[in-house]
């Protein structure tokens, strides 16, 4: 399994209908999405691993198999488009499993 701790990956994060471009930064306790400055919707979204209850695959627009979802304990579904989906999901599952 690849260790993503203290690394970042390119990603899109869905905020409503907009797929906001940026990066996901992984650290010891969670992940932070940081948008590129050229997006209409900008900013950061922080997700602590302890708050994640479920992760899985999703297809972008029902067609492209490169998306993931991250459900948090507050019932919110975070939707991302990434590369290396399988490796990222394995990493996240290891973090939420304990």
Secondary structure, DSSP 8 states (H G I E B T S, - for coil): ----TTEEEEEEEEETTEEEEEEEEE-SSEEEEEE-TTSSS--EEEEEGGGEEEEEEEEETTTEEEEEEEEETTS-EEEEEESSHHHHHHHHHHHH--
